[in-house]
Amino acid sequence: MANEWANQGLDLHLDTGPGAPRGTVRARLMDALREAVGSGRLAPGTRLPSSRQLAADLGLARNTVADAYAELTAEGWLTARQGSGTRVAARTAPVPRKASRPERAAGLPLHDLRSGSPDLTAFPRAAWLKAARQAVEQAPASAFGWPGTGREELRAALAEYLARVRGVRADPGRILVTAGFTEGLRQLLPRLRERGVRTVAVESYGLWVHWGILRAAGMRVVVLPFDADGTVPLPPPGTHAVLLTPSHQFPTGGALLPERRAALVDWARAHDGLILEDDYDGEFRYDRQPVGALQGLDPERVVHLGTTSKSLATGLRLGWAVLPAALATGSLAPHAEWGGTTWGPGVVDQLTFAAFLRSGAYDRHVRAMRLRYRRRRDALVAAVTARAPEVGVSGIAAGLHAVLRLPPGTEPVVLRAATWERLALTGLGQFRHPDAELPPEDALVVGYATPPEHSWPSALEALCRVLP
């Protein structure tokens, strides 16, 4: 029986970088399809996705895909029949060739289960275009000038949204629009130094890029303790600020306990300290209502940082920082050290996102993605429980990733097996701070949001094949 595309789950990878072959997008798409059919990766009789679906998955115009299908059908690679869709032609049997494991491992990953990205094929294009048109038509000419530290339309829309959804007490005048979390952190550092911040405590698990940014700015980085309940809010003596992910710890997946949230705010008050709250995955909680932002406990001690990288798309580069009064001086004027540059997103994107928020489209999109990701996480837990009972899924039911606890000593073996399966995976050890006092632990950080919807089942199957 012919395999359906959804069951095969094959991704079509197009090399469009600087080293890609010359030719139009359509020509490159046709070459990729010919290679997939000729090598046997697409077996005879395999039904291809509709031109609309493949165009959405690859970010191409539908006509481009339709034209490629039509030309390949004329060449005999594909067949197209009413009611049967487009399929690989039966006469294009794969040419026998010598296969080797090194050859297989050298290819691009067929499935990407690394954390850090949402399902980009789910980006709400129609709603975003509608918001963009409305924003550009209604914006005064002055709106297209230098954006400063954020368009007032977006700061007002963010203040309303964050107060309503995350419990953030936000004055539009204290919101700094940033190009994502990383650039927002860079932009905050001169303000922190002016306030006397020299030592920042970070979590035992996190992203090395954030630690590197702090050190590059001349900050001393120390590590918070970590136990079975997660991060312990006991900053070492001499700490001036704490950077952490209280709503959904990255990558271990827990939420900061209520008593520890209160203890951390008490520390900030007693030591004139600051808390840098990375609201990582704050909107994606599946077993209950999301916990409110830590900033709501004390807006003058907490800097609340958020981004659309997980809710919409990483490439938008849209983020924000809600500042205490002590950091929001001078109407958020650009710091002299940056040479007048705010490192913020473009005006049109800001105006579009403001309209997107005000219309309710952002709420609707987040609700839809919350349902999709919850189903994926449920499927992951069920599959791992059934296929690999020695592997445990840890962390709260939230976010875009889960941690799979492996039997001792098996993490390197699993990662090597994933390479042969052309499955992109990351071990927990990559996110461990080198100064953290923790026992070694074997685990995987699995990003279940990244694969397109049609390839998620086969990505999950590939994952199960490499587990102990």
Secondary structure as UniProt FT lines:
FT   HELIX           5..8
FT   TURN            18..19
FT   HELIX           25..38
FT   TURN            39..40
FT   TURN            44..45
FT   HELIX           51..58
FT   HELIX           62..75
FT   STRAND          78..81
FT   TURN            82..84
FT   STRAND          85..88
FT   TURN            90..91
FT   HELIX           101..105
FT   STRAND          111..112
FT   HELIX           120..122
FT   HELIX           125..138
FT   HELIX           141..144
FT   TURN            148..149
FT   HELIX           152..166
FT   HELIX           172..174
FT   STRAND          175..178
FT   HELIX           181..194
FT   TURN            195..196
FT   STRAND          199..202
FT   HELIX           208..216
FT   TURN            217..218
FT   STRAND          220..223
FT   STRAND          226..227
FT   TURN            228..229
FT   STRAND          230..231
FT   TURN            237..238
FT   STRAND          241..244
FT   TURN            250..252
FT   HELIX           258..271
FT   STRAND          274..278
FT   TURN            280..283
FT   HELIX           294..297
FT   TURN            299..301
FT   STRAND          302..307
FT   TURN            309..312
FT   HELIX           314..316
FT   STRAND          319..322
FT   TURN            325..327
FT   HELIX           329..332
FT   HELIX           336..338
FT   TURN            339..340
FT   HELIX           347..358
FT   TURN            359..360
FT   HELIX           361..387
FT   TURN            389..390
FT   STRAND          392..394
FT   STRAND          401..405
FT   TURN            408..409
FT   HELIX           411..420
FT   TURN            421..422
FT   STRAND          423..424
FT   STRAND          426..427
FT   HELIX           428..431
FT   TURN            434..435
FT   STRAND          443..447
FT   HELIX           453..455
FT   HELIX           456..466
//
